[in-house]
Amino acid sequence: MCDTDGWSFDPRYTQGRCPICGWTPEGAPDAPRWLALANRLDWQMVGLWALVDVLVLLGLIVAHGAGLLR
Protein backbone atom coordinates (compact mmCIF):
# COMPACT_ATOMS: atom_id res chain seq x y z
CA MET A 1 0.00 0.00 0.00
CA CYS A 2 1.28 3.42 -0.97
CA ASP A 3 2.22 5.67 1.95
CA THR A 4 1.36 8.85 0.06
CA ASP A 5 -2.07 8.22 -1.44
CA GLY A 6 -3.25 5.07 0.39
CA TRP A 7 -3.86 2.97 -2.73
CA SER A 8 -2.72 -0.63 -2.78
CA PHE A 9 -0.75 -1.90 -5.77
CA ASP A 10 1.51 -4.78 -6.74
CA PRO A 11 5.04 -3.48 -7.46
CA ARG A 12 5.73 -6.47 -9.74
CA TYR A 13 3.32 -5.10 -12.33
CA THR A 14 4.07 -1.37 -11.99
CA GLN A 15 7.87 -1.49 -12.34
CA GLY A 16 8.33 -1.16 -8.59
CA ARG A 17 6.54 2.19 -8.21
CA CYS A 18 3.12 3.46 -7.27
CA PRO A 19 1.33 4.19 -10.58
CA ILE A 20 -0.28 7.33 -9.15
CA CYS A 21 2.48 9.19 -7.29
CA GLY A 22 5.67 7.27 -8.13
CA TRP A 23 6.47 6.25 -4.54
CA THR A 24 8.80 3.23 -4.31
CA PRO A 25 8.34 0.79 -1.41
CA GLU A 26 11.25 -0.61 0.52
CA GLY A 27 12.60 -3.76 -1.16
CA ALA A 28 10.52 -3.43 -4.32
CA PRO A 29 11.87 -5.45 -7.26
CA ASP A 30 13.63 -3.46 -9.97
CA ALA A 31 13.31 -4.23 -13.65
CA PRO A 32 16.54 -5.29 -15.36
CA ARG A 33 18.26 -2.55 -17.35
CA TRP A 34 17.58 -4.27 -20.70
CA LEU A 35 13.86 -4.45 -19.93
CA ALA A 36 13.69 -0.78 -19.03
CA LEU A 37 15.45 0.06 -22.31
CA ALA A 38 13.18 -2.26 -24.31
CA ASN A 39 10.11 -0.58 -22.81
CA ARG A 40 11.31 2.78 -24.14
CA LEU A 41 11.49 1.59 -27.75
CA ASP A 42 8.48 2.02 -30.00
CA TRP A 43 8.36 -1.52 -31.35
CA GLN A 44 5.66 -0.71 -33.91
CA MET A 45 8.00 1.78 -35.61
CA VAL A 46 10.87 -0.73 -35.52
CA GLY A 47 8.60 -3.30 -37.18
CA LEU A 48 7.41 -0.75 -39.75
CA TRP A 49 10.96 0.15 -40.76
CA ALA A 50 11.89 -3.55 -40.95
CA LEU A 51 8.90 -4.12 -43.24
CA VAL A 52 9.93 -1.18 -45.44
CA ASP A 53 13.48 -2.59 -45.69
CA VAL A 54 12.20 -6.03 -46.68
CA LEU A 55 9.84 -4.57 -49.29
CA VAL A 56 12.60 -2.45 -50.85
CA LEU A 57 14.88 -5.50 -50.95
CA LEU A 58 12.14 -7.57 -52.61
CA GLY A 59 11.51 -4.76 -55.10
CA LEU A 60 15.19 -4.70 -56.02
CA ILE A 61 15.24 -8.49 -56.46
CA VAL A 62 12.18 -8.37 -58.72
CA ALA A 63 13.57 -5.43 -60.72
CA HIS A 64 16.86 -7.24 -61.19
CA GLY A 65 15.06 -10.45 -62.24
CA ALA A 66 12.96 -8.48 -64.77
CA GLY A 67 16.09 -6.96 -66.28
CA LEU A 68 15.33 -3.41 -65.18
CA LEU A 69 18.60 -3.09 -63.28
CA ARG A 70 21.90 -3.80 -64.98
Wavefront OBJ file of the C-alpha trace (Angstrom):
o trace
v 0.000 0.000 0.000
v 1.280 3.423 -0.971
v 2.224 5.670 1.955
v 1.361 8.846 0.060
v -2.073 8.218 -1.436
v -3.252 5.075 0.393
v -3.857 2.972 -2.733
v -2.722 -0.630 -2.778
v -0.747 -1.899 -5.775
v 1.515 -4.775 -6.738
v 5.040 -3.483 -7.455
v 5.727 -6.467 -9.743
v 3.316 -5.096 -12.330
v 4.068 -1.374 -11.986
v 7.871 -1.492 -12.341
v 8.327 -1.155 -8.590
v 6.537 2.192 -8.213
v 3.118 3.457 -7.273
v 1.335 4.186 -10.577
v -0.280 7.334 -9.145
v 2.475 9.194 -7.287
v 5.674 7.267 -8.128
v 6.465 6.250 -4.539
v 8.795 3.228 -4.312
v 8.336 0.794 -1.405
v 11.250 -0.613 0.516
v 12.602 -3.765 -1.164
v 10.522 -3.428 -4.324
v 11.865 -5.449 -7.256
v 13.630 -3.457 -9.974
v 13.312 -4.229 -13.651
v 16.541 -5.289 -15.361
v 18.258 -2.551 -17.350
v 17.582 -4.272 -20.701
v 13.858 -4.449 -19.931
v 13.692 -0.776 -19.029
v 15.453 0.058 -22.309
v 13.176 -2.263 -24.305
v 10.107 -0.579 -22.811
v 11.312 2.782 -24.141
v 11.490 1.592 -27.751
v 8.483 2.017 -29.999
v 8.356 -1.520 -31.353
v 5.659 -0.707 -33.908
v 8.003 1.780 -35.613
v 10.875 -0.729 -35.522
v 8.600 -3.301 -37.181
v 7.407 -0.754 -39.746
v 10.957 0.145 -40.761
v 11.893 -3.553 -40.951
v 8.900 -4.122 -43.242
v 9.933 -1.184 -45.445
v 13.482 -2.586 -45.686
v 12.199 -6.030 -46.678
v 9.835 -4.568 -49.292
v 12.599 -2.452 -50.847
v 14.878 -5.497 -50.955
v 12.139 -7.572 -52.610
v 11.512 -4.764 -55.103
v 15.194 -4.698 -56.023
v 15.236 -8.488 -56.459
v 12.175 -8.375 -58.724
v 13.572 -5.435 -60.717
v 16.863 -7.244 -61.186
v 15.063 -10.450 -62.242
v 12.955 -8.479 -64.772
v 16.087 -6.961 -66.279
v 15.334 -3.409 -65.183
v 18.600 -3.091 -63.275
v 21.896 -3.801 -64.978
l 1 2 3 4 5 6 7 8 9 10 11 12 13 14 15 16 17 18 19 20 21 22 23 24 25 26 27 28 29 30 31 32 33 34 35 36 37 38 39 40 41 42 43 44 45 46 47 48 49 50 51 52 53 54 55 56 57 58 59 60 61 62 63 64 65 66 67 68 69 70
